[in-house]
């Protein structure tokens, strides 16, 4: 069951057995607690290791308004067999060991976003994603500025099909994103 929950619900089930007795006597429970308290508290803190954030998407009515997006597909690149989705509030979370990872977010009608990030031993990495709608007004090509060592990029090749393009507001957002975040 734990593998099913991890693969399909992006959560974990843990069974902790601290005695060979299924029903230990009540007078021994305090001793079990004292012997295992630190380890159990440290185990609880591991939920704050990995990546979490919000997936927001451009509103249909107002291109400058971003709203939570339920059901966006989130994948850790290299682990494509384990896909998870954002909640109805646009939240996503994944427990990960410390290291470097790449996150890919897809939602129909929006550009695919691919972002590299790092997970430290000290806690969770917060990574919010803004999805941009595809439209038919302006052609676009965006690449990472030369000499930039940031590990963030926007992947258009997976989402833009021939003849599709972005609105002028989306182009302005991408230009500002490039200037202020990637440079």
HELIX and SHEET records of a PDB file:
HELIX    1   1 UNK A    2  UNK A    9  1                                   8    
HELIX    2   2 UNK A   26  UNK A   45  1                                  20    
HELIX    3   3 UNK A   46  UNK A   48  5                                   3    
HELIX    4   4 UNK A  168  UNK A  177  1                                  10    
HELIX    5   5 UNK A  178  UNK A  182  3                                   5    
SHEET    1   A 3 UNK A  66  UNK A  68  0                                        
SHEET    2   A 3 UNK A  50  UNK A  58 -1                                        
SHEET    3   A 3 UNK A  91  UNK A  95 -1                                        
SHEET    1   B 3 UNK A  66  UNK A  68  0                                        
SHEET    2   B 3 UNK A  50  UNK A  58 -1                                        
SHEET    3   B 3 UNK A 124  UNK A 126  1                                        
SHEET    1   C 3 UNK A  66  UNK A  68  0                                        
SHEET    2   C 3 UNK A  50  UNK A  58 -1                                        
SHEET    3   C 3 UNK A 129  UNK A 131  1                                        
SHEET    1   D 5 UNK A  83  UNK A  85  0                                        
SHEET    2   D 5 UNK A  73  UNK A  76 -1                                        
SHEET    3   D 5 UNK A  99  UNK A 106 -1                                        
SHEET    4   D 5 UNK A 113  UNK A 119 -1                                        
SHEET    5   D 5 UNK A 152  UNK A 154 -1                                        
END                                                                             
